[in-house]
């Protein structure tokens, strides 16, 4: 028999490319570089944030110096015009406080103040600007100190106020220049930081590209080569065969005798291993079925099959509808079929289970969130097309958390199931109820006016409240509901309609809380 094209070439290939140790070393280096760049980038960002906080603090305090100097001037005038000794003393205290803060801020801006968050690391330009207003600063300090020390000396007070007025204008102009300079330097640092951050990002991207080229690409080639070698080894093939999750048999291509079977195949045919080996494959097939005869003919014609439907016979001669796929491989120096069988009955059961879990909530039996949203979307489309009414109720169980925390999750699950059964009993067959998740439910009411929806809500609230009657539970079981009526101009998506109902539910819940607090 000729060698099929689909068979795997068993000729050993020569090792090529990078060794595992070389790839390992490159991988460690690349990860180290990425980690280093990440650390540097984060450290730089943290430094920039801290520096910006300092800059913001410096600009704020520098700007405050203007207000403090103006306050010193105004307070001096207030002292001069005070109508009583008590008022004069009050203004002197205010002047002393403003002067102390003004002096400390001025010194902190130049030399730093840890408590005020001032670093004091000024540029040469800012230092020169401070030097220009230093004489004005000192003159104002001396004048303010004279006012504080001699509040009742009219001539001293007048000279001091004149001194403050003469120096205030120059001081304010100088502080304006300093604030502007502080702001400009802060912006310049941010611009530099942006470029440095961009450089770090580009460097990281370059490292990632190099990693892809120098590590992942060689690693991919090596993995592909190793997988090919693995498939060519008979021992590995047999190991994969036995570990397969589906029923598998190895059949000789010449006489179609069974050479090997895994545990799943034994379970399917209800045969022991020794009884199955060397048996003709046809002995497991009912020849009265045309599909079985067609299947054997295709195998004898070296055909590769995909999910071909046949009927197997087990030891009890029970018919098993199955899907079979075949592949040709080389094993023990000869070409064989590897057949994979899928029990159609089991497949249908699994599919039904998947369909159920994809549609329904396992705890309550209601449709789940995904299905509920699909139903709502279809209902909105019909209401818009047919110009009919559509209402939704967004319901939230108020006592679920208390039930779980106080009595355990079994009580919480019971409460959810009870609420779901109540909802199901109150709605029509044309309505839908879904569990959105947690303690939230959605009730979809096609062709239902608001008064009909409100009646359902009233009945549901009454039922939930009745759960508290005659029970030892201290928890108050109730339900909060919000009703929304579909309007095509307001509700473009199901989320829009649900959001409105959710908001109304929240208002109901808040009103309940307010009434409870008032009792």
C-alpha positions as CSV (number, residue, x, y, z in Angstrom):
1,X,0.0,0.0,0.0
2,X,1.3,3.4,-0.9
3,X,2.1,5.9,1.9
4,X,-0.9,8.3,2.3
5,X,-0.2,12.1,2.0
6,X,-1.9,12.6,5.3
7,X,0.5,10.4,7.2
8,X,3.2,12.0,9.2
9,X,6.8,11.6,8.0
10,X,8.7,9.7,10.7
11,X,12.2,10.7,9.5
12,X,14.0,12.3,12.5
13,X,14.7,16.0,12.0
14,X,18.0,17.5,13.0
15,X,18.0,19.9,15.9
16,X,18.1,23.5,14.7
17,X,17.9,26.9,16.1
18,X,18.5,28.1,19.7
19,X,18.8,25.6,22.5
20,X,16.4,25.6,25.5
21,X,19.2,27.1,27.7
22,X,19.9,29.9,25.3
23,X,16.1,30.7,25.0
24,X,15.9,30.6,28.8
25,X,18.8,33.1,29.2
26,X,17.4,35.4,26.6
27,X,14.0,35.3,28.3
28,X,15.4,36.1,31.7
29,X,17.4,39.1,30.2
30,X,14.3,40.4,28.4
31,X,12.1,40.1,31.5
32,X,14.7,41.8,33.6
33,X,14.9,44.7,31.1
34,X,11.2,45.1,31.0
35,X,11.0,44.9,34.8
36,X,13.8,47.5,35.1
37,X,12.1,49.8,32.6
38,X,8.8,49.4,34.5
39,X,10.4,50.2,37.8
40,X,12.3,53.2,36.4
41,X,9.1,54.5,34.7
42,X,7.1,54.1,37.9
43,X,9.8,55.7,40.0
44,X,10.0,58.6,37.6
45,X,6.2,59.0,37.6
46,X,6.2,59.0,41.4
47,X,9.0,61.6,41.5
48,X,7.2,63.7,39.0
49,X,3.9,63.6,41.1
50,X,5.8,64.6,44.2
51,X,7.7,67.3,42.4
52,X,4.4,68.7,41.0
53,X,2.9,68.7,44.4
54,X,5.9,70.8,45.6
55,X,5.6,73.1,42.7
56,X,1.9,73.6,43.3
57,X,2.5,74.3,46.9
58,X,5.3,76.8,46.1
59,X,3.1,78.6,43.6
60,X,0.2,78.8,46.0
61,X,2.3,80.1,48.9
62,X,4.1,82.6,46.6
63,X,0.7,83.9,45.5
64,X,-0.5,84.0,49.1
65,X,2.4,86.4,49.9
66,X,0.6,89.1,47.9
67,X,-2.5,88.7,49.9
68,X,-0.6,88.7,53.2
69,X,1.3,91.9,52.3
70,X,-2.0,93.5,51.4
71,X,-3.5,92.3,54.7
72,X,-0.5,93.8,56.6
73,X,-1.2,97.2,54.9
74,X,-4.9,97.1,55.6
75,X,-4.5,96.0,59.2
76,X,-2.0,98.9,59.7
77,X,-4.7,101.3,58.5
78,X,-7.3,99.6,60.8
79,X,-5.0,100.1,63.8
80,X,-4.5,103.8,62.9
81,X,-8.3,104.3,62.7
82,X,-9.3,102.1,65.6
83,X,-12.1,103.6,67.6
84,X,-11.2,101.8,70.8
85,X,-8.2,100.3,72.6
86,X,-9.9,96.9,72.4
87,X,-10.3,97.2,68.6
88,X,-6.7,98.3,68.3
89,X,-5.5,95.3,70.3
90,X,-7.5,93.0,68.1
91,X,-6.0,94.5,64.9
92,X,-2.5,94.3,66.4
93,X,-3.0,90.6,67.0
94,X,-4.1,90.1,63.4
95,X,-1.2,92.1,62.2
96,X,1.2,90.0,64.2
97,X,-0.2,86.8,62.9
98,X,-0.2,87.9,59.3
99,X,3.4,89.3,59.7
100,X,4.6,86.0,61.3
101,X,3.1,83.9,58.5
102,X,4.4,86.3,55.9
103,X,7.9,86.2,57.2
104,X,7.9,82.4,57.5
105,X,6.5,81.9,54.0
106,X,9.1,84.3,52.6
107,X,11.9,82.5,54.3
108,X,10.5,79.1,53.4
109,X,10.2,80.0,49.7
110,X,13.9,80.8,49.7
111,X,15.4,78.3,52.1
112,X,12.8,75.6,52.4
113,X,10.3,74.6,55.1
114,X,9.4,70.9,55.5
115,X,6.1,71.5,57.4
116,X,4.9,73.9,54.7
117,X,6.0,71.6,51.9
118,X,8.5,74.0,50.5
119,X,11.7,72.4,49.1
120,X,13.7,75.7,48.8
121,X,15.7,74.4,45.8
122,X,15.2,77.6,43.7
123,X,16.8,78.4,40.5
124,X,19.4,81.2,40.1
125,X,16.8,83.4,38.4
126,X,14.3,83.1,41.3
127,X,17.1,83.8,43.9
128,X,17.9,87.0,42.0
129,X,14.2,88.0,42.0
130,X,14.0,87.5,45.8
131,X,17.2,89.6,46.2
132,X,15.5,92.5,44.4
133,X,12.7,92.7,46.8
134,X,14.6,91.8,50.0
135,X,15.0,95.5,51.0
136,X,11.3,96.1,50.5
137,X,10.6,92.9,52.6
138,X,12.8,94.1,55.4
139,X,11.4,97.6,55.4
140,X,7.8,96.3,55.7
141,X,8.9,94.0,58.5
142,X,10.5,96.8,60.5
143,X,7.5,99.1,60.0
144,X,5.0,96.4,61.0
145,X,7.1,95.5,64.1
146,X,7.1,99.3,65.0
147,X,3.3,99.4,64.7
148,X,2.9,96.3,66.9
149,X,5.4,97.6,69.5
150,X,4.0,101.2,69.6
151,X,0.3,101.2,68.8
152,X,-0.5,104.4,70.6
153,X,2.4,106.5,69.2
154,X,0.7,108.5,66.4
155,X,3.9,109.8,64.8
156,X,5.5,106.3,64.8
157,X,2.3,104.8,63.4
158,X,2.1,107.3,60.6
159,X,5.8,106.8,59.6
160,X,5.4,103.0,59.7
161,X,2.3,103.1,57.5
162,X,4.0,105.4,55.0
163,X,7.0,103.0,54.9
164,X,4.7,100.0,54.3
165,X,2.9,101.9,51.5
166,X,6.1,103.0,49.8
167,X,7.5,99.4,49.7
168,X,4.3,97.4,49.1
169,X,4.0,98.2,45.4
170,X,7.6,97.2,44.6
171,X,7.2,94.0,46.8
172,X,4.0,93.1,45.0
173,X,5.5,93.6,41.5
174,X,8.5,91.5,42.6
175,X,6.2,88.7,43.9
176,X,4.3,88.8,40.6
177,X,7.5,88.1,38.8
178,X,8.5,85.3,41.2
179,X,5.1,83.6,40.9
180,X,5.3,83.8,37.1
181,X,8.8,82.4,37.2
182,X,7.8,79.5,39.6
183,X,4.9,78.7,37.2
184,X,7.1,78.7,34.1
185,X,9.7,76.5,35.7
186,X,7.1,74.0,36.8
187,X,5.7,73.9,33.3
188,X,9.2,73.4,31.8
189,X,9.8,70.5,34.2
190,X,6.5,68.9,33.1
191,X,7.5,69.2,29.5
192,X,10.8,67.6,30.1
193,X,9.1,64.8,32.1
194,X,6.7,64.2,29.1
195,X,9.7,63.7,26.8
196,X,11.5,61.4,29.3
197,X,8.3,59.4,29.8
198,X,7.9,59.1,26.0
199,X,11.5,57.9,25.7
200,X,11.0,55.3,28.4
201,X,7.8,54.1,26.6
202,X,9.6,53.8,23.3
203,X,12.5,52.0,24.9
204,X,10.1,49.5,26.4
205,X,8.4,49.0,23.0
206,X,11.8,48.4,21.4
207,X,12.6,45.8,24.1
208,X,9.3,44.1,23.5
209,X,9.9,44.0,19.7
210,X,13.4,42.5,20.3
211,X,11.9,40.0,22.7
212,X,9.4,39.0,20.0
213,X,12.1,38.7,17.3
214,X,14.9,37.1,19.4
215,X,12.9,35.0,21.9
216,X,9.3,34.3,21.0
217,X,9.9,33.7,17.3
218,X,12.7,31.1,17.9
219,X,10.7,29.7,20.8
220,X,7.7,29.2,18.5
221,X,9.8,27.5,15.9
222,X,11.3,25.2,18.5
223,X,7.9,24.3,20.0
224,X,6.6,23.6,16.5
225,X,9.5,21.3,15.8
226,X,9.3,19.6,19.2
227,X,5.6,19.0,18.7
228,X,6.3,17.4,15.3
229,X,8.9,15.2,16.8
230,X,6.5,14.3,19.6
231,X,3.9,13.3,17.1
232,X,6.4,11.0,15.3
233,X,7.2,9.0,18.4
234,X,5.2,5.9,18.8
235,X,5.3,5.9,22.6
236,X,3.9,9.5,22.7
237,X,1.2,8.6,20.2
238,X,0.1,5.6,22.2
239,X,0.1,7.8,25.4
240,X,-2.1,10.4,23.8
241,X,-4.3,7.7,22.4
242,X,-5.0,6.2,25.8
243,X,-5.5,9.6,27.4
244,X,-8.1,10.8,24.9
245,X,-11.4,11.9,26.4
246,X,-13.4,10.3,23.6
247,X,-13.7,6.6,22.5
248,X,-10.8,5.8,20.2
249,X,-9.7,2.6,18.3
250,X,-6.6,1.9,16.2
251,X,-7.5,-0.2,13.2
252,X,-5.3,-1.9,10.6
253,X,-5.7,-0.4,7.2
254,X,-5.4,-3.7,5.3
255,X,-7.9,-6.0,7.1
256,X,-9.6,-3.5,9.3
257,X,-8.9,-5.5,12.5
258,X,-8.8,-3.6,15.8
259,X,-5.2,-3.2,17.1
260,X,-5.8,-0.9,20.1
261,X,-8.6,0.7,22.1
262,X,-8.7,3.1,24.9
263,X,-10.8,2.9,28.1
264,X,-13.6,5.1,26.6
265,X,-14.0,2.6,23.7
266,X,-14.3,-0.3,26.1
267,X,-17.0,1.6,28.0
268,X,-18.8,2.3,24.8
269,X,-18.8,-1.3,23.5
270,X,-19.0,-2.9,26.9
271,X,-16.2,-5.3,25.9
272,X,-13.0,-6.2,27.8
273,X,-9.7,-5.2,26.2
274,X,-8.6,-8.7,25.2
275,X,-11.9,-9.5,23.7
276,X,-11.8,-6.4,21.5
277,X,-8.3,-6.8,20.1
278,X,-7.9,-8.5,16.7
279,X,-11.6,-8.4,16.2
280,X,-12.8,-7.2,12.8
281,X,-14.2,-3.7,13.0
282,X,-17.3,-5.0,11.0
283,X,-18.2,-7.2,14.0
284,X,-19.2,-4.1,15.9
285,X,-21.3,-2.7,13.1
286,X,-24.9,-3.8,12.1
287,X,-24.6,-4.6,8.4
288,X,-28.3,-4.1,7.8
289,X,-27.7,-0.3,8.0
290,X,-26.6,1.3,4.7
291,X,-24.6,3.9,6.6
292,X,-22.4,1.1,8.2
293,X,-21.7,-0.6,4.8
294,X,-20.9,2.8,3.3
295,X,-18.5,3.5,6.2
296,X,-16.6,0.3,5.8
297,X,-16.3,0.8,2.0
298,X,-14.8,4.3,2.6
299,X,-12.3,2.9,5.0
300,X,-11.2,0.3,2.5
301,X,-10.7,3.1,0.0
302,X,-8.3,4.9,2.3
303,X,-10.7,7.7,3.0
304,X,-10.4,10.2,5.8
305,X,-13.7,10.8,7.4
306,X,-15.2,13.6,9.6
307,X,-18.1,12.9,12.0
308,X,-19.6,10.1,9.8
309,X,-22.8,8.8,11.4
310,X,-22.9,5.0,12.1
311,X,-24.6,2.6,14.5
312,X,-22.5,0.4,16.8
313,X,-23.5,-2.8,18.5
314,X,-22.4,-3.4,22.1
315,X,-22.2,-6.8,23.8
316,X,-25.9,-6.7,24.5
317,X,-26.6,-6.0,20.8
318,X,-28.0,-2.6,21.8
319,X,-27.7,-0.1,19.0
320,X,-25.5,2.9,19.7
321,X,-25.8,5.9,17.3
322,X,-22.4,7.4,17.0
323,X,-20.3,9.8,15.0
324,X,-16.9,8.6,13.9
325,X,-13.9,10.4,12.5
326,X,-10.9,8.7,11.0
327,X,-7.2,9.7,10.5
328,X,-4.3,7.8,9.0
329,X,-1.1,7.7,11.0
330,X,2.1,5.5,10.9
331,X,2.4,3.2,14.0
332,X,4.8,0.4,14.6
333,X,6.1,0.6,11.0
334,X,2.7,0.4,9.3
335,X,-0.2,2.7,8.4
336,X,-3.3,2.5,10.6
337,X,-6.6,4.2,11.1
338,X,-7.2,6.1,14.3
339,X,-11.0,6.2,14.8
340,X,-12.7,8.5,17.2
341,X,-16.2,7.7,18.3
342,X,-18.8,10.1,19.9
343,X,-22.0,8.7,21.4
344,X,-24.7,10.8,19.9
345,X,-27.0,10.2,22.8
346,X,-24.4,11.5,25.3
347,X,-23.7,14.4,22.9
348,X,-27.4,15.4,22.9
349,X,-27.6,15.2,26.7
350,X,-24.5,17.4,27.0
351,X,-25.9,19.9,24.4
352,X,-29.2,20.1,26.3
353,X,-27.4,20.7,29.5
354,X,-25.3,23.5,27.9
355,X,-28.4,25.0,26.3
356,X,-30.2,25.0,29.7
357,X,-27.3,26.6,31.6
358,X,-26.9,29.1,28.9
359,X,-30.5,30.1,29.2
360,X,-31.7,29.6,32.7
361,X,-30.5,30.6,36.2
362,X,-29.7,27.4,38.0
363,X,-30.9,28.6,41.5
364,X,-34.3,30.2,40.6
365,X,-35.2,28.6,37.3
366,X,-35.8,32.0,35.8
367,X,-34.1,32.9,32.6
368,X,-30.6,34.4,33.2
369,X,-29.4,37.9,32.5
370,X,-28.2,37.3,28.9
371,X,-31.5,35.7,27.9
372,X,-33.5,38.3,29.7
373,X,-31.8,41.1,27.9
374,X,-32.4,39.3,24.6
375,X,-36.1,38.9,25.4
376,X,-36.3,42.6,26.4
377,X,-34.6,43.7,23.2
378,X,-37.1,41.7,21.1
379,X,-40.0,43.0,23.1
380,X,-38.8,46.6,22.6
381,X,-38.5,46.0,18.8
382,X,-42.1,44.6,18.7
383,X,-43.5,47.5,20.8
384,X,-41.9,50.0,18.5
385,X,-43.0,48.2,15.3
386,X,-46.6,47.5,16.4
387,X,-46.9,50.7,18.6
388,X,-48.0,48.6,21.6
389,X,-47.4,49.1,25.3
390,X,-44.4,47.6,27.1
391,X,-43.5,47.9,30.8
392,X,-40.7,46.6,32.8
393,X,-40.3,46.1,36.6
394,X,-36.8,46.2,38.2
395,X,-37.1,44.4,41.5
396,X,-34.5,44.2,44.4
397,X,-34.8,41.9,47.4
398,X,-34.2,44.1,50.5
399,X,-33.5,41.3,53.0
400,X,-31.1,39.0,51.0
401,X,-27.9,40.2,52.6
402,X,-29.4,40.0,56.1
403,X,-30.6,36.5,55.4
404,X,-27.2,35.4,54.1
405,X,-25.2,37.0,57.0
406,X,-27.6,36.1,59.8
407,X,-29.1,32.7,58.8
408,X,-26.6,31.4,56.2
409,X,-26.7,31.2,52.4
410,X,-29.2,28.3,52.5
411,X,-31.8,30.8,53.8
412,X,-30.7,33.4,51.2
413,X,-31.1,30.8,48.4
414,X,-34.5,29.8,49.8
415,X,-35.6,33.5,49.8
416,X,-34.4,33.9,46.1
417,X,-36.3,30.8,45.0
418,X,-39.4,31.9,46.9
419,X,-39.3,35.4,45.3
420,X,-38.8,33.8,41.8
421,X,-41.8,31.5,42.4
422,X,-43.9,34.5,43.5
423,X,-42.9,36.4,40.4
424,X,-43.7,33.5,38.1
425,X,-47.1,33.1,39.7
426,X,-48.1,36.7,39.4
427,X,-47.2,37.3,35.7
428,X,-49.0,36.2,32.5
429,X,-47.8,33.4,30.2
430,X,-46.8,36.1,27.7
431,X,-44.6,37.9,30.3
432,X,-41.0,37.1,31.1
433,X,-39.1,37.1,34.3
434,X,-35.3,37.1,34.5
435,X,-32.7,37.0,37.3
436,X,-30.2,39.7,36.5
437,X,-27.8,38.6,39.2
438,X,-27.5,38.7,43.0
439,X,-30.8,40.0,44.4
440,X,-32.0,41.7,41.3
441,X,-34.9,40.6,39.0
442,X,-36.3,42.0,35.8
443,X,-40.0,41.5,34.8
444,X,-40.9,42.2,31.2
445,X,-44.6,42.9,30.5
446,X,-45.6,43.2,26.8
447,X,-48.9,44.9,26.1
448,X,-49.2,45.9,29.7
449,X,-50.2,49.4,31.0
450,X,-48.6,51.0,34.0
451,X,-51.6,50.2,36.2
452,X,-51.2,46.5,35.4
453,X,-47.5,46.6,36.3
454,X,-48.3,48.4,39.5
455,X,-50.8,45.7,40.4
456,X,-48.1,43.1,40.0
457,X,-45.8,45.2,42.2
458,X,-48.4,45.6,44.9
459,X,-49.2,41.8,45.0
460,X,-45.5,41.0,45.0
461,X,-44.7,43.4,47.8
462,X,-47.7,42.0,49.8
463,X,-46.4,38.4,49.3
464,X,-42.9,39.3,50.4
465,X,-44.1,41.1,53.4
466,X,-46.2,38.1,54.4
467,X,-43.0,36.0,54.7
468,X,-42.3,37.8,57.9
469,X,-45.6,36.7,59.6
470,X,-45.2,34.1,62.3
471,X,-41.4,33.6,61.7
472,X,-38.7,33.9,64.4
473,X,-36.5,35.7,61.9
474,X,-35.6,39.2,62.9
475,X,-34.8,40.1,59.3
476,X,-37.5,42.1,57.5
477,X,-38.1,40.4,54.1
478,X,-39.4,42.8,51.5
479,X,-38.9,43.8,47.9
480,X,-38.4,47.2,46.3
481,X,-39.6,47.7,42.7
482,X,-39.3,50.3,40.0
483,X,-41.6,50.5,37.0
484,X,-40.6,52.0,33.6
485,X,-42.7,52.3,30.5
486,X,-41.0,51.9,27.1
487,X,-40.8,55.0,25.0
488,X,-39.0,54.8,21.7
489,X,-37.7,58.4,21.9
490,X,-36.1,57.8,25.3
491,X,-35.0,54.2,25.3
492,X,-32.7,53.4,22.5
493,X,-31.3,50.2,24.2
494,X,-32.5,47.7,26.8
495,X,-30.0,49.3,29.2
496,X,-31.7,52.6,28.9
497,X,-35.1,51.2,29.9
498,X,-33.6,49.1,32.7
499,X,-31.7,52.1,34.0
500,X,-34.9,54.1,34.4
501,X,-36.6,51.3,36.2
502,X,-33.5,50.8,38.4
503,X,-33.5,54.5,39.3
504,X,-37.2,54.4,40.3
505,X,-36.5,51.3,42.4
506,X,-33.7,53.1,44.2
507,X,-36.1,55.9,45.1
508,X,-38.6,53.4,46.5
509,X,-35.8,51.8,48.6
510,X,-34.7,55.2,49.9
511,X,-38.3,56.1,50.9
512,X,-38.6,52.8,52.8
513,X,-35.4,53.6,54.6
514,X,-36.6,57.1,55.5
515,X,-39.9,55.7,56.9
516,X,-38.0,53.1,58.9
517,X,-35.7,55.8,60.4
518,X,-38.6,57.9,61.4
519,X,-40.2,55.1,63.4
